[in-house]
Amino acid sequence: MALVHDTSSPVFSITSLNREQAESLVYDDPETAVFHLLQQSTKLEQQSAELERLNTELAKLKEGGPHAPSSCIPPFRKQTTKAARIGKSKRGAKLGHKGSSRSMPPNIDRREEHTLDHCPDCGGVVTCRGRTSAKRERVIEDIPQGITSEVTEHTINRYWCPCCNKTVEPVVPDALPNCVLGHRVTTFMAWLRFGTGISLSQITDVLNAHLHFEVSASGIVDSSHRIAEILLPWYEQIGEAVKASGALHADETGWRVAGRTHWLWCFCARDATYYMIDRSRGSPALSKFFTEAIDGILVADFWGAYNSVECAGRQRCYPHLFRDVDATDTEDGSEGWRAFRKKLMRLLRDALRLKKADHGSEARASRRGLLDARLEQLIADNEASDNGNVRRYLKRLRRHREELFTFIDYEGVPADNNFAEREIRPAVMLRKRVQGNQSDKGAVTSAVLMSIFRTLRKRGLDPLTEIVNALRHYTLHGTLPQLPCVTAKG
């Protein structure tokens, strides 16, 4: 009999049992057989209940919800945009809009004339007579075939300086000391890597196969480290420019360094973006950037670490709060929650309308005071609520009561943190391709070069030209010029 009996417990477990053994067990010991049948029945009921629960959760994901992954939602159940629902999803300019085309190049480098002796259709001899015009022009722009690197041999004359009592020689401004690659190609490689997010293998393919410029992945990494070290003062100037702005936006996202989880911080203003990669997601990382109090307004989400920043004021992101409320709606349909939600959303939407309204200073100040009074009344009316979600939102409102209507008091301060999310997106796209960094040094290089390329682009400047000029200046004088401050028009 294949039974295992524990003398300390009346529980039996059947490891293997054939038909003959089962019949013998039923006739010889019916109580044991009944016990095992009941035990197996209970186990099957538990497994059936667990399977039903998993199927229910899967069905909810497929129906769509605030936390459902996009891949789990069938295409026919995905919510369409508002424009598509009202039948205005057609892309492009409106009917009758003036079209735009590529402008003519300023210079013509080469001219070709095309003639014809026989008709390409029937083979007959053609003449210049007829209804057609004598000629027409067509301009074509293309990349010339066989692009190769330009190799320059510099003959450096040495001289004797009697004042210094040593040999001196002129400086070659086209490359860094002890570097065989020029400024343009090193800057171009760094821009492909940290400005556009191309992987190392793709950069080597572009340079080796298409531009016929032999370079290795290790060479790209080494040159990027060197450029980042030289441009570090620009990186610090970007940070100071961000902290000196009237409205400072902040956001953070995950990053991997040497296989460990780090955090990419993004601090941005209208004309500057500063990236920082740190091991911490809390106040220790913020204390490295905010070394002293700032005079501007910090716009961020509800992450608690931002409370440690000393600033003139804070504005919390409304879309984050709206998304949390929508997620709570799917979980809580009680009357208490619906009543609280209705008053809260009406209050926040009235604040958004007041920002856009054209009121006088006195009327605006009066309505602004009413918003504060309504918020305090909302908190007081729900202090005794027994709804867990209501209590959770009351705790958030009490903590951030001074940070919900700041955007009404200051010009240029929005009610959302969309600006920081747009600025962190290029770094997120780079993260998808490079999967983080292999060392702390690589993380610093990434943060420095991403910040510089992004800031120069926001200021309406050509990053390649500006960095090449800065490297030439550094090679000649040993110092960097100031970070260009020209901003883009509009």
C-alpha positions in Angstrom: 0.0 0.0 0.0 1.5 3.3 -1.1 0.5 5.4 2.0 2.5 7.7 4.1 1.2 8.0 7.6 2.5 10.5 10.1 1.9 9.2 13.6 1.8 12.7 15.1 -1.0 13.8 12.7 -4.1 12.0 11.4 -3.4 13.3 7.9 -2.5 10.7 5.2 -1.0 11.5 1.8 -1.3 9.2 -1.1 1.9 9.3 -3.2 1.0 6.6 -5.8 -2.1 4.3 -5.8 -3.3 1.9 -8.4 -6.9 0.6 -8.8 -6.3 -2.6 -6.8 -4.8 -0.7 -3.9 -7.6 1.8 -3.9 -10.3 -0.9 -3.7 -8.4 -2.6 -0.9 -8.2 0.8 1.0 -12.0 1.4 0.6 -12.9 -2.1 1.9 -10.2 -2.4 4.6 -10.2 1.2 6.0 -13.2 3.2 4.7 -12.7 6.0 7.2 -9.3 6.8 5.8 -10.6 6.6 2.2 -13.4 9.1 3.1 -10.9 11.4 4.8 -8.6 11.5 1.7 -11.5 12.1 -0.6 -12.7 15.1 1.4 -9.1 16.4 1.6 -8.7 16.2 -2.2 -12.1 17.8 -2.7 -11.1 20.7 -0.6 -7.9 21.1 -2.5 -9.7 21.1 -5.8 -12.1 23.7 -4.6 -9.3 26.0 -3.6 -7.5 25.5 -6.9 -10.8 26.2 -8.7 -11.3 29.4 -6.7 -7.7 30.6 -7.4 -8.2 29.9 -11.1 -11.4 31.8 -11.2 -9.7 34.8 -9.5 -6.9 34.8 -12.0 -9.4 34.7 -14.9 -11.3 37.6 -13.4 -8.2 39.7 -13.1 -7.1 38.8 -16.6 -10.6 39.8 -17.9 -10.3 43.2 -16.1 -6.9 43.8 -17.7 -8.3 43.0 -21.1 -11.3 45.3 -20.5 -8.8 48.1 -19.8 -8.2 50.1 -16.6 -5.8 52.7 -15.2 -3.2 50.1 -14.5 -3.7 47.7 -17.3 -0.6 47.3 -19.6 -1.3 48.3 -23.2 -0.3 44.8 -24.5 -3.1 43.2 -22.4 -5.8 45.4 -23.9 -7.3 44.3 -27.3 -7.1 47.0 -29.9 -10.9 47.2 -30.3 -11.1 48.0 -26.5 -8.5 50.7 -26.4 -9.9 54.2 -25.9 -9.6 56.4 -29.0 -8.6 60.1 -28.9 -11.2 62.8 -28.7 -10.4 63.9 -32.2 -11.0 60.4 -33.5 -14.3 60.1 -31.7 -15.7 63.3 -33.3 -14.4 62.4 -36.7 -11.5 64.8 -36.9 -8.5 62.5 -36.7 -7.2 63.3 -40.2 -3.6 64.4 -39.9 -1.9 67.2 -41.7 -2.9 70.8 -42.5 -6.5 71.8 -43.0 -8.0 72.0 -46.4 -6.9 75.1 -48.2 -3.8 75.7 -46.1 -0.8 77.0 -47.9 1.6 74.2 -48.6 5.3 74.2 -47.7 8.2 72.7 -49.6 11.9 72.5 -49.2 13.7 75.8 -49.9 16.2 76.1 -52.7 19.8 75.6 -51.7 21.9 78.8 -51.7 24.6 77.4 -54.0 24.8 75.2 -57.0 28.0 73.0 -56.8 27.7 71.2 -60.1 25.6 71.5 -63.3 24.7 68.8 -65.8 22.8 69.1 -69.0 20.6 66.3 -70.4 19.9 65.9 -74.1 17.8 63.4 -76.1 18.3 62.2 -79.7 15.5 59.6 -79.9 12.1 59.3 -78.4 12.2 57.0 -75.4 8.7 55.7 -76.3 8.8 55.0 -80.1 12.5 55.5 -80.9 11.8 58.3 -83.4 14.2 61.2 -84.0 13.2 64.2 -81.9 13.5 67.8 -82.7 13.4 71.0 -80.7 10.3 72.1 -82.4 6.8 71.5 -81.0 4.6 72.6 -78.2 7.2 71.8 -75.4 9.5 74.5 -74.0 13.1 74.5 -74.8 14.4 73.4 -71.4 13.6 73.3 -67.7 15.7 73.2 -64.5 15.6 70.7 -61.7 17.7 70.9 -58.6 18.7 67.7 -56.7 20.5 67.6 -53.4 22.4 64.5 -52.4 25.4 63.2 -50.4 28.5 62.7 -52.6 29.7 59.2 -53.2 32.9 58.0 -51.6 33.0 60.3 -48.6 36.2 59.7 -46.7 38.0 61.3 -43.8 40.3 64.2 -44.4 43.8 63.5 -43.1 46.0 66.5 -42.4 49.7 66.3 -41.6 50.8 69.2 -39.4 54.4 70.3 -39.5 55.1 71.9 -36.1 58.2 74.1 -35.9 60.0 74.3 -32.6 61.7 77.4 -31.3 63.9 78.4 -28.4 62.7 80.9 -25.9 65.6 82.6 -24.1 63.2 84.2 -21.5 61.7 80.8 -20.5 64.9 79.0 -21.3 63.0 76.1 -23.0 61.8 74.9 -26.3 58.4 76.1 -27.4 56.1 75.2 -30.3 52.8 76.5 -31.7 49.6 74.9 -30.6 47.6 72.8 -33.1 43.9 73.9 -32.6 42.2 71.2 -34.6 42.5 68.4 -32.0 43.0 67.9 -28.3 46.6 67.2 -27.1 47.7 63.6 -27.9 44.5 63.0 -29.8 44.6 61.7 -33.4 40.9 62.5 -34.0 39.8 66.1 -34.8 37.2 68.1 -32.9 34.5 67.7 -35.5 34.5 63.9 -35.5 34.8 63.5 -31.7 31.9 66.0 -31.3 29.9 64.2 -34.0 30.4 60.9 -32.3 29.3 62.3 -28.9 26.3 64.0 -30.5 25.2 60.7 -32.1 25.6 58.9 -28.8 24.1 61.4 -26.3 22.2 63.9 -28.5 20.3 61.4 -30.7 20.6 58.2 -28.6 22.3 56.0 -31.2 24.0 52.9 -29.8 27.8 52.3 -30.1 27.4 49.6 -32.7 25.2 51.8 -34.8 27.7 54.7 -34.6 30.6 52.4 -35.7 28.5 51.2 -38.6 27.7 54.8 -39.7 31.4 55.9 -39.5 33.0 52.7 -40.8 30.6 51.7 -43.5 29.1 54.9 -44.8 31.7 57.6 -44.0 34.7 55.3 -44.4 36.1 56.4 -41.1 37.7 53.6 -39.0 36.8 53.9 -35.3 36.1 51.5 -32.5 33.5 51.4 -29.7 36.2 51.9 -27.1 37.5 54.9 -29.0 34.1 56.5 -28.9 33.8 55.9 -25.2 37.2 57.3 -24.4 36.7 60.4 -26.5 33.2 61.0 -24.8 34.8 60.8 -21.4 37.4 63.3 -22.4 34.9 65.8 -23.9 32.7 65.5 -20.8 35.6 66.4 -18.5 36.5 69.4 -20.6 32.9 70.6 -20.8 32.2 70.2 -17.1 32.1 73.9 -16.4 29.3 74.3 -19.0 27.4 71.6 -17.1 27.8 73.5 -13.9 26.6 76.7 -15.6 23.5 74.9 -16.8 22.7 73.9 -13.2 23.1 77.5 -12.0 20.9 78.7 -14.8 18.2 76.3 -13.9 18.3 77.2 -10.2 18.2 80.9 -11.0 15.0 80.6 -13.1 11.6 81.8 -11.9 9.9 78.4 -12.5 11.9 75.2 -12.1 10.5 71.9 -13.1 11.7 68.6 -11.7 11.1 64.9 -12.4 12.9 61.6 -12.0 13.0 58.1 -13.6 14.9 54.9 -13.2 18.4 54.3 -14.6 20.8 51.4 -14.4 24.5 51.8 -13.6 26.7 48.7 -13.4 23.6 46.5 -13.1 22.2 48.5 -10.1 19.2 50.7 -9.9 20.0 54.4 -10.0 17.8 57.4 -10.7 18.0 60.0 -13.5 16.9 63.4 -12.2 15.8 66.1 -14.6 15.8 69.8 -13.5 14.7 72.1 -16.3 13.7 75.7 -17.0 12.7 77.5 -20.2 16.2 77.6 -21.7 18.2 75.0 -19.8 17.9 71.3 -18.9 20.1 69.6 -16.3 20.3 65.8 -15.9 21.8 64.1 -12.9 22.3 60.4 -12.3 22.4 59.4 -8.6 22.0 56.3 -6.5 19.3 57.9 -4.3 15.8 58.9 -5.2 15.3 60.9 -2.0 16.5 64.1 -0.4 20.3 63.1 -0.4 20.2 63.4 -4.2 18.3 66.7 -4.1 20.8 68.1 -1.6 23.6 67.6 -4.1 21.8 69.9 -6.6 20.0 72.3 -4.3 23.0 73.3 -2.2 21.2 76.4 -1.0 17.7 77.9 -1.1 16.4 79.1 -4.4 14.2 82.1 -5.2 12.0 80.4 -7.8 8.9 78.1 -7.8 9.5 74.4 -7.9 7.0 72.5 -10.0 6.9 68.8 -9.4 4.6 65.8 -8.6 3.7 64.7 -5.2 6.9 62.7 -4.5 7.8 63.5 -0.9 11.5 64.0 -1.5 10.7 67.4 -3.0 9.6 68.7 0.4 13.2 69.0 1.4 13.9 71.7 -1.2 14.1 75.2 0.2 12.4 77.5 -2.3 10.0 80.5 -2.6 7.1 78.2 -3.3 6.0 74.9 -4.8 3.3 73.9 -7.3 2.1 70.3 -7.4 1.1 68.7 -10.6 -2.6 68.5 -11.3 -2.6 65.8 -13.9 -0.9 63.4 -11.4 -3.7 64.2 -9.0 -6.4 63.7 -11.6 -4.9 60.3 -12.6 -4.9 59.2 -9.0 -8.5 60.2 -8.6 -9.5 58.3 -11.8 -7.7 55.2 -10.6 -9.6 55.4 -7.3 -12.9 55.7 -9.1 -12.4 52.2 -10.6 -11.9 50.8 -7.1 -14.3 52.7 -4.9 -17.9 53.4 -6.0 -19.2 54.3 -2.5 -21.4 57.3 -2.0 -19.0 58.9 0.4 -16.1 58.8 -2.1 -18.3 60.1 -5.0 -19.4 63.1 -3.0 -15.9 63.9 -1.9 -14.5 63.5 -5.4 -17.2 65.8 -6.9 -16.3 68.6 -4.6 -12.5 68.1 -5.0 -12.6 68.1 -8.8 -14.9 71.1 -8.9 -12.5 73.0 -6.7 -9.5 72.2 -8.8 -11.2 73.0 -12.1 -12.4 76.3 -10.7 -8.8 77.1 -9.9 -7.8 76.3 -13.5 -10.6 78.5 -14.8 -9.5 81.4 -12.5 -6.0 81.2 -13.9 -7.3 81.8 -17.5 -10.0 84.3 -16.5 -9.5 88.0 -17.2 -10.4 89.5 -13.8 -9.3 92.7 -12.1 -6.8 92.5 -9.4 -9.4 92.9 -6.6 -11.8 90.4 -8.1 -8.9 88.0 -8.7 -7.7 88.3 -5.1 -11.2 87.7 -3.8 -11.7 84.5 -5.8 -8.3 83.4 -4.9 -9.2 83.7 -1.2 -12.4 81.8 -1.8 -10.4 78.8 -3.2 -8.4 78.6 0.0 -11.6 78.8 2.1 -13.3 76.1 0.1 -10.3 73.8 0.4 -10.3 74.3 4.2 -14.0 73.7 4.3 -13.6 70.5 2.2 -11.0 69.2 4.7 -13.1 70.1 7.7 -16.3 68.5 6.3 -14.7 65.2 5.8 -12.6 64.9 8.9 -15.0 62.3 10.4 -15.3 60.2 7.2 -14.9 56.5 7.6 -13.9 56.0 3.9 -10.3 55.0 3.6 -9.7 56.7 0.2 -11.2 60.0 1.5 -8.9 59.9 4.5 -6.0 59.2 2.2 -6.7 62.2 0.0 -7.4 64.4 3.1 -3.9 63.6 4.3 -2.5 64.7 1.0 -4.6 67.9 0.9 -3.5 68.9 4.4 0.2 68.3 3.5 0.0 70.3 0.3 -2.7 72.8 1.0 -0.2 75.7 0.3 1.1 74.1 -2.9 -2.1 73.6 -5.0 -2.9 77.2 -6.0 0.6 78.6 -6.4 0.2 78.8 -10.2 -2.5 81.4 -9.8 -0.2 83.8 -7.9 2.8 83.7 -10.2 3.1 84.3 -14.0 4.8 81.6 -15.9 4.1 78.8 -13.4 1.8 76.1 -14.8 -0.5 73.8 -12.9 1.1 70.7 -14.4 4.6 69.2 -14.7 4.3 68.3 -18.3 7.4 70.4 -19.2 9.7 68.2 -17.1 8.1 65.0 -18.5 8.8 66.2 -22.0 12.4 67.2 -21.1 13.1 63.8 -19.5 11.7 61.9 -22.5 14.9 62.2 -24.6 16.9 60.6 -21.8 14.3 57.8 -21.5 14.5 57.1 -25.2 18.3 56.9 -24.8 17.9 54.5 -21.9 15.9 52.2 -24.1 18.8 51.9 -26.5 21.8 51.9 -24.2 20.3 50.2 -21.2 22.0 52.6 -18.7 25.8 52.8 -18.0 28.5 50.3 -17.1 30.3 52.5 -14.5 29.8 55.6 -12.4 32.2 57.5 -14.7 30.0 56.6 -17.7 26.9 57.9 -15.7 28.6 61.3 -15.2 29.6 61.5 -18.8 26.0 60.7 -19.9 24.5 63.3 -17.6 27.0 66.0 -18.7 26.7 65.5 -22.4 23.0 65.0 -22.4 22.5 68.2 -20.5 24.8 70.2 -22.8 23.3 68.9 -26.1 19.8 69.4 -24.8 20.4 72.9 -23.5 22.2 74.1 -26.7 19.3 72.8 -28.8 16.7 74.5 -26.6 18.6 77.8 -27.0 18.3 77.6 -30.8 22.0 76.8 -31.3 23.8 74.1 -33.3 25.4 71.8 -30.7 28.1 70.6 -33.1 29.3 74.0 -34.1 29.3 75.4 -30.5 31.2 72.5 -29.0 33.8 72.4 -31.8 34.4 76.1 -31.3 34.6 75.6 -27.5 37.2 72.7 -27.9 39.3 74.9 -30.3 39.2 77.7 -27.7 40.2 75.2 -24.9 43.0 73.8 -27.0 44.5 77.3 -27.7 43.9 78.9 -24.3 43.4 76.1 -21.8 40.0 77.5 -20.7 36.4 77.2 -21.9 34.4 80.2 -23.1 31.1 81.0 -21.4 28.1 78.8 -22.2 26.2 80.5 -25.2 23.1 82.1 -24.0 21.4 82.9 -27.3 17.8 81.7 -27.1 15.6 80.5 -29.9 13.1 83.0 -31.3 9.5 82.5 -30.0 
